[in-house]
Amino acid sequence: MKLRIKEVCKLRNTTQKELAEKLGVTETTLSRAANGNTSLPLLEEIAVALGVEVAELFAPQSYSIRCPKCGAVLELREKE
């Protein structure tokens, strides 16, 4: 499950490199966390460092459907 770490960093005007340094982890560790390969304690540290709730780090679910008449693909997202 991909996390919104990169997106939240942009919203907070910080880079992932700066966040990694602040947390005392490598950029590789932060990248793995962004791809969902992390622990709850690290997620909590990331959330605190970014000033958000842990739940805000999770990417909202999106779905795509194809219109049976015109074939257009519609992207639908869960409400945030």
Kinemage of the C-alpha trace (Angstrom):
@kinemage 1
@onewidth
@group {chain A} dominant
@subgroup {mainchain}
@vectorlist {calphas} color= white
{ca met a 1} P 0.000 0.000 0.000
{ca lys a 2} L 1.530 3.259 -1.110
{ca leu a 3} L 1.591 6.113 1.393
{ca arg a 4} L 1.217 9.855 0.776
{ca ile a 5} L 4.589 10.814 2.276
{ca lys a 6} L 5.879 12.509 -0.877
{ca glu a 7} L 2.605 14.411 -1.339
{ca val a 8} L 2.488 15.571 2.283
{ca cys a 9} L 6.143 16.643 2.097
{ca lys a 10} L 5.263 18.855 -0.869
{ca leu a 11} L 2.341 20.352 1.046
{ca arg a 12} L 4.706 21.100 3.955
{ca asn a 13} L 7.381 22.593 1.659
{ca thr a 14} L 9.959 20.025 2.686
{ca thr a 15} L 11.869 17.421 0.746
{ca gln a 16} L 12.005 13.728 1.498
{ca lys a 17} L 15.743 14.162 2.058
{ca glu a 18} L 15.083 16.824 4.720
{ca leu a 19} L 12.446 14.619 6.329
{ca ala a 20} L 14.813 11.630 6.384
{ca glu a 21} L 17.518 13.758 8.022
{ca lys a 22} L 15.046 15.074 10.600
{ca leu a 23} L 13.991 11.507 11.433
{ca gly a 24} L 17.555 10.176 11.476
{ca val a 25} L 16.866 7.588 8.765
{ca thr a 26} L 18.224 7.092 5.278
{ca glu a 27} L 16.384 8.235 2.184
{ca thr a 28} L 16.116 4.554 1.252
{ca thr a 29} L 14.310 3.810 4.520
{ca leu a 30} L 11.936 6.704 3.884
{ca ser a 31} L 11.353 5.531 0.319
{ca arg a 32} L 10.516 2.048 1.571
{ca ala a 33} L 8.118 3.583 4.082
{ca ala a 34} L 6.436 5.565 1.292
{ca asn a 35} L 5.895 2.274 -0.542
{ca gly a 36} L 4.231 0.738 2.521
{ca asn a 37} L 7.200 -1.254 3.809
{ca thr a 38} L 7.461 0.252 7.300
{ca ser a 39} L 6.588 -0.118 10.949
{ca leu a 40} L 3.947 1.661 12.992
{ca pro a 41} L 6.539 3.454 15.173
{ca leu a 42} L 8.221 4.911 12.078
{ca leu a 43} L 4.839 5.915 10.638
{ca glu a 44} L 4.073 7.725 13.881
{ca glu a 45} L 7.428 9.533 13.747
{ca ile a 46} L 6.827 10.558 10.135
{ca ala a 47} L 3.348 11.843 10.981
{ca val a 48} L 4.653 13.883 13.922
{ca ala a 49} L 7.496 15.317 11.826
{ca leu a 50} L 5.022 16.351 9.119
{ca gly a 51} L 2.387 17.614 11.564
{ca val a 52} L -0.358 15.239 10.419
{ca glu a 53} L -2.297 12.277 11.778
{ca val a 54} L -1.039 8.817 10.792
{ca ala a 55} L -4.286 8.222 8.880
{ca glu a 56} L -3.461 11.168 6.602
{ca leu a 57} L -0.386 9.317 5.342
{ca phe a 58} L -2.479 6.614 3.729
{ca ala a 59} L -3.400 7.141 0.097
{ca pro a 60} L -7.144 7.304 -0.498
{ca gln a 61} L -8.461 4.369 -2.448
{ca ser a 62} L -9.204 5.009 -6.083
{ca tyr a 63} L -11.139 2.952 -8.550
{ca ser a 64} L -11.578 3.123 -12.273
{ca ile a 65} L -14.604 2.062 -14.236
{ca arg a 66} L -15.162 1.935 -17.975
{ca cys a 67} L -18.351 3.322 -19.478
{ca pro a 68} L -20.048 0.477 -21.368
{ca lys a 69} L -21.414 2.877 -23.993
{ca cys a 70} L -18.496 5.156 -24.882
{ca gly a 71} L -15.568 3.250 -23.383
{ca ala a 72} L -14.331 6.244 -21.360
{ca val a 73} L -12.419 5.405 -18.193
{ca leu a 74} L -13.551 7.250 -15.071
{ca glu a 75} L -11.321 7.536 -12.002
{ca leu a 76} L -13.236 7.511 -8.740
{ca arg a 77} L -11.685 8.271 -5.356
{ca glu a 78} L -12.972 7.576 -1.890
{ca lys a 79} L -13.883 10.668 0.065
{ca glu a 80} L -10.996 11.917 2.159
